[in-house]
């Protein structure tokens, strides 16, 4: 078996940044929900459903997962005599989202570095 090149050997000794992704947060729908809530603070179920193009059942299940993890708070009530469900980001949700974005930035930087090296840093 051949030895790894020095740059790959050094990298193999460290965990890849992708291993730091949070499975609860990283799912496309849940990442979208958390990001929207970070932007607007509180959102109604129909707003999230429409914006993220999710079905009622799909959105409901993802909100349930996030609420079970303490990342969002679900509030049910009425608005003009109509039942409403609101979701809001918790402090723990904000921390988890911030950590996820940090890992994504690290992955992007690593990808751009590796792609530049793989392409020989040739200008396009």
Order of alpha helices (4+ residues) and beta strands (2+ residues): alpha-alpha-alpha-beta-alpha-alpha-beta-beta-alpha
